Amino acid sequence: MVQNKKSAVRKVDDSSQIYRMPDGLLPDPIADFIKLSAAEGDLLFWQWEPNLGRVDFYTPEKAAEKQNLRRLGENISNLIASRVDSFTLRSEKYEIKICDPQGNATWKKISLRFFLGADGEIERVVGTAQDITDLIAMQLGLENQLDFINTLLDSLSSPVFFKDAELVYRHCNKAFEEYLGKPKKDILAKTVFDLCPPHLAEIYHRADRDLLEQRLPQVYQTKVHSADGMEHNVIFNKSMVFNKKGEITGMIGIINDIDDRVQMENRLQRIMDIKDAIMEINRAITDANTSEQFYAIVLDCILSAMQSAETCGFLMLDSVGNLKMVAASGLYNAWKKPVQVELEKSMAWNAMAENKKSCFYIDDIHKFSRQKSIESHALLQQLKIRSLLGAPILNEGKLIGFITVGSRNIDAYDETDLFIMEYVRSQIIQVLNRQFLYDKNVTLARYDSLTGLLNRRYFEELFERHQNRAKRYDEKFHLVVIDLDNFKEINDQCGHLCGDAVLVDFAKKLTALFRESDIICRFGGDEFLLVLIDINISKLVQKIELIKTKLQTIPFIYNENSLPYSFSYGIAEWPADGANLDLLTCRADNEMYKNKRASKKQPNKMHHASQKTESAAFI
């Protein structure tokens, strides 16, 4: 920070709109933070005039982050010092790059506002620091995608150029350079009058002016003086380029042979669609809340990028190895029945086998069916799909599904479509792999790895939600504690693998009997907790007793041996038997142990906490 106070002070015209601070009274820094409209997660900082050179933060950061804040504070202090002699009366915004000793870089967006005292001198500086590292990374990603588009343009054999609204060349591909026999540096920033013979330049210029006035696509035949010194008959195909405000930013043009005109127009448009599809798919990473939303975005992108595509679908492998359609677009939406097919009997699988797990193309489904002796799915027959383009989706090298694009025309796709599909596939695989990793981590954090039931931590979180809902709507619910009888003896006599098998079997029986809205948890060891809403006590007891009856009549089989087991349970009602989880669990636990002791003496008697009389439910 500048040490000379006067050099850090600036007088302000009294007519200006500024923040002034009355003598002896400084505005609340939190109020200033709100005035700055900082986004959630921003860091608030300020620098008082008496403490020049030191930046104070208002942040809940832990002590482990102090080093990062110190480094950030030094950068902000230097930034403030560089602005005190020329600050403005508005919020000033800067982007700064900060590197730690290990070379790791982070980007911060700094917003500053200088506050003046009653004497017109700087009293303090308040600002916010927002982490924009991910945003910078996304911008770099977009630049890489634009490089990819430029590479695609350079791969075209026809000359392509772009002129700005002043009809100055701003971009061209390699074919255009070769056609004119000039390097790009001698073409860009020039006009047709600089590059072409006068009589041809006048034709091109007049056509360009007409295009700017009419604002409509333009196709016309003329001659071009090429690198070989000859004038060639060509077709110019030009289109306007607009910004989001509808203003003309330039024009894009292609020089084609007359016979190739339509083909090249379509190819360029599809290349442009690739860019849009890439951006949409990358945006889907953050915008989609569910896998279904992500699938829908991807399918729409593919349909928009492929003009011959009439339908598109995601086929994913289920737990038994069959392909199941999980998302569809286009003509597939007219099919209301579930789509499921054995993997080995699917067209996608057989076509992929010929292409070694790369994209595949079936130009005629009927012919392919006869060659492979397989029958096309009723969906394809009903919608009269004749050609199919597809891509396998892999996770860690293993097949998990397919993307398929269909058309009612035979031989509807070409090499460009295959290229588009392959690129889209690579993007989808990256996104899905990240999603799978996220889902795996969520599953590990919420579910018991052995039984697949909720774990204790997630159960407690859901219980709190249900309790709050019950309070809001004046509802009641029941908590059930279940403990397997003599489970230790099963482990000791039959082994822990057998004990695990019993736990899995019991979890399946609970899941099959109760509703999806009911909460079922493996609370620990051989103890299970359930929360059930909208069920009376008699029906609840009846359901639990049904499981006991099934265990008696249909014993569990392990390694071809019958292994009978049973359980005891206790029931508590919220809020009558307890106002929180600990009280309810304790009450139900006590009832469960009463029932466990009673079952040894009288196997047909039990008690539950919600019964205040001597009546009991049978177990």
C-alpha positions, -999 to +999 in steps of 0.1 A: +000+000+000+012+035-006+028+049+026+022+086+019-013+093+030-018+122+006-008+101-024-036+077-014-063+104-011-084+119-039-108+148-036-142+143-051-166+169-067-195+176-043-220+169-071-208+133-076-227+104-062-204+087-037-205+069-004-195+094+024-190+084+060-202+107+088-175+117+114-171+090+140-195+066+122-185+038+098-211+019+078-215-018+088-192-038+065-219-065+061-243-038+048-216-027+023-212-063+013-249-065+004-247-032-015-220-048-036-245-076-045-218-103-040-227-138-050-230-166-024-195-179-016-177-146-022-151-134+004-157-099+018-126-079+026-119-044+037-089-021+044-092+007+070-072+039+064-053+035+097-042+000+087-029+006+052-011-024+038-033-050+057-064-066+043-090-080+067-114-107+057-149-115+068-150-153+062-158-186+080-126-201+066-108-225+089-074-220+102-060-243+075-070-217+049-051-188+066-021-192+043-043-189+012-060-158+027-026-143+035-015-148-001-048-134-014-046-104+010-011-095-003-023-095-039-054-074-030-033-049-010-009-045-040-039-040-063-054-013-040-020+004-038-019+006-076-054+023-077-054+048-049-041+077-072-066+070-100-096+052-084-131+057-098-164+063-079-179+030-092-171-005-083-138-016-101-134-052-112-102-070-118-091-106-125-059-117-108-039-150-109-024-163-077+001-191-076+010-211-044+046-224-038+038-256-055+028-238-087-009-244-084-028-214-099-061-200-089-080-171-104-099-145-084-123-118-096-118-087-073-145-060-069-133-028-052-151+003-040-133+032-023-153+049+005-146+086+013-149+103+047-166+136+053-134+154+044-134+138+009-104+116+016-102+078+013-115+063+046-115+027+036-117+002+007-143-026+007-145-053-018-153-089-027-131-118-040-148-144-061-131-176-071-134-179-109-108-207-115-135-230-129-148-202-152-113-196-166-110-233-171-143-234-190-132-204-212-100-223-220-122-253-229-143-232-252-111-220-269-100-256-274-134-263-290-130-234-313-096-247-323-113-280-331-138-262-353-109-244-371-093-278-376-125-291-391-127-261-415-091-267-426-100-303-433-125-291-459-113-293-495-134-264-506-122-228-499-140-211-470-137-175-459-152-150-434-155-113-439-165-087-413-193-061-418-168-038-436-161-066-461-126-072-449-113-108-448-109-119-412-106-157-415-101-184-441-092-220-443-061-236-459-080-245-491-088-208-496-051-200-492-041-226-518-069-215-542-056-179-542-020-190-540-014-166-511-005-172-474-031-163-448-011-132-437-014-118-472-052-124-472-064-113-438-072-075-433-075-072-471-105-066-494-114-082-528-098-051-545-065-060-529-066-097-539-085-100-572-084-085-607-105-053-609-133-067-631-138-097-608-134-076-576-162-054-587-186-084-592-177-098-558-181-064-541-215-057-557-227-091-546-215-085-510-232-051-508-265-068-520-260-094-493-256-068-466-287-049-478-310-079-483-297-099-453-306-131-471-284-161-481-268-157-515-258-182-542-244-170-575-222-182-602-191-163-613-154-167-620-124-168-597-088-161-606-070-190-589-033-197-581-028-214-614-034-181-632-067-193-647-102-181-641-124-209-629-162-211-629-174-214-593-205-211-572-203-186-543-225-195-514-226-167-488-246-162-456-248-134-430-236-139-395-255-121-367-248-115-330-274-120-303-287-084-309-295-092-345-267-070-357-246-081-387-211-091-377-200-104-411-205-131-437-193-166-443-187-179-478-178-211-496-164-215-531-177-247-546-178-266-579-214-264-592-219-302-588-207-301-551-227-271-540-254-287-520-231-312-504-207-286-492-234-263-478-248-291-458-214-301-446-205-267-433-238-263-416-233-296-399-198-285-387-214-255-372-239-277-355-211-297-340-199-266-322-234-260-308-237-297-298-204-296-281-213-265-261-247-280-252-232-313-240-206-295-219-233-273-204-253-304-196-226-313-171-236-285-148-273-279-158-286-315-156-298-326-122-306-362-132-293-387-157-326-384-176-321-347-181-286-353-193-297-380-218-324-357-232-299-328-237-274-351-255-301-366-278-314-332-288-279-321-296-273-352-318-306-347-336-297-310-343-262-319-356-274-346-380-298-336-406-306-372-416-314-382-381-351-388-375-348-405-341-323-410-314-321-432-283-300-442-253-298-480-247-282-490-214-274-524-200-295-534-170-285-556-141-292-588-160-274-578-191-303-567-213-304-535-233-331-511-221-340-478-236-337-451-209-342-420-231-355-413-266-361-385-290-377-379-324-398-407-338-390-430-308-413-407-287-443-422-305-435-456-291-451-459-257-441-494-247-409-503-228-380-512-251-358-541-239-338-566-259-311-592-252-277-578-258-265-606-281-297-604-302-295-566-307-285-550-339-262-526-320-242-555-305-238-573-337-228-542-357-204-532-330-187-566-330-177-559-366-162-525-358-142-535-326-162-513-302-161-482-324-190-464-341-210-485-365-234-479-394-261-502-407-271-488-442-300-513-446-316-529-415-335-555-435-304-567-453-284-567-420-311-587-403-309-614-430-271-615-429-270-619-391-301-641-388-315-617-362-349-601-361-352-563-358-371-550-328-408-543-331-399-506-325-378-504-356-404-523-376-433-502-365-415-469-371-401-482-404-365-474-395-343-486-424-308-473-415-290-471-381-260-452-369-247-460-334-219-457-309-210-479-279-207-462-245-178-476-224-170-472-188-135-483-178-133-503-210-166-521-203-197-518-224-226-501-206-248-491-235-253-475-269-264-443-286-284-450-317-296-427-345-322-439-370-336-429-403-365-442-425-342-439-455-317-465-467-281-454-466-290-421-448-256-414-433-220-407-445-185-404-431-192-370-417-220-384-396-197-411-383-171-385-374-197-364-356-210-395-337-175-405-327-167-371-313-200-368-295-194-403-281-160-393-267-176-363-250-204-384-235-180-410-222-161-384-203-192-369-188-207-402-179-175-414-163-176-383-141-212-389-133-206-426-125-178-416-101-201-390-084-230-416-081-206-441-067-194-417-040-230-408-032-239-444-029-210-451-006-219-421+015-256-430+018-261-468+016-248-498+034-224-516+011-236-551+021-274-549+021-280-518-001-302-503+026-297-468+039-268-464+063-272-448+097-259-414+087-283-409+058-311-424+078-307-398+105-308-371+078-340-384+063-355-389+097-351-352+104-368-343+071-398-366+079-400-352+114-401-317+101-428-326+076-448-344+103-446-312+125-457-290+096-487-311+086-496-325+121-489-361+111-478-392+130-454-419+121-440-451+136-404-461+142-396-498+142-365-514+157-357-549+145-329-572+158-322-606+145-324-634+171-293-653+180-273-637+151-240-642+170-246-679+170-251-679+133-218-662+128-200-684+152-214-717+140-217-710+103-192-683+096-194-646+088-201-652+051-232-670+061-241-642+085-237-617+057-260-638+035-286-638+062-284-600+065-288-596+027-317-620+026-335-602+054-329-568+038-345-581+006-376-593+025-380-559+042-376-540+009-401-563-009-427-558+018-427-521+024-433-491+002-407-470-016-418-441+006-409-460+038-374-456+052-355-488+058-320-486+074-293-510+085-286-492+118-256-514+127-247-551+129-279-571+129-301-541+139-325-525+114-346-493+118-377-484+098-398-452+096-434-457+083-460-430+076-497-433+070-501-467+085-520-477+117-504-499+143-524-530+136-516-531+099-480-524+107-478-553+131-496-574+105-469-566+079-440-574+102-457-606+113-460-616+077-422-616+074-419-638+105-444-662+091-425-664+058-393-671+076-409-700+094-426-715+064-399-708+038-365-711+056-334-694+043-312-717+022-274-713+024-251-737+006-280-760-001-287-762+037-318-749+054-309-721+079-339-709+099-336-675+116-360-651+133-361-616+147-376-595+174-390-559+171-403-530+189-425-501+178-427-465+189-450-437+177-440-401+171-446-379+189-465-399+216-435-420+226-407-395+219-400-361+204-367-370+187-349-400+172-329-409+203-360-410+225-380-430+199-352-454+193-347-459+230-384-466+235-387-490+206-354-507+216-368-513+251-400-528+236-379-550+213-359-565+242-391-570+261-405-589+231-372-608+227-374-620+264-411-627+261-406-648+229-384-671+248-411-677+274-442-671+253-433-672+216-467-657+207-466-625+227-451-591+222-455-555+233-451-521+216-448-487+230-478-472+214-502-495+232-511-480+266-533-509+277-525-546+285-534-556+249-505-569+228-499-578+192-489-613+183-455-621+168 
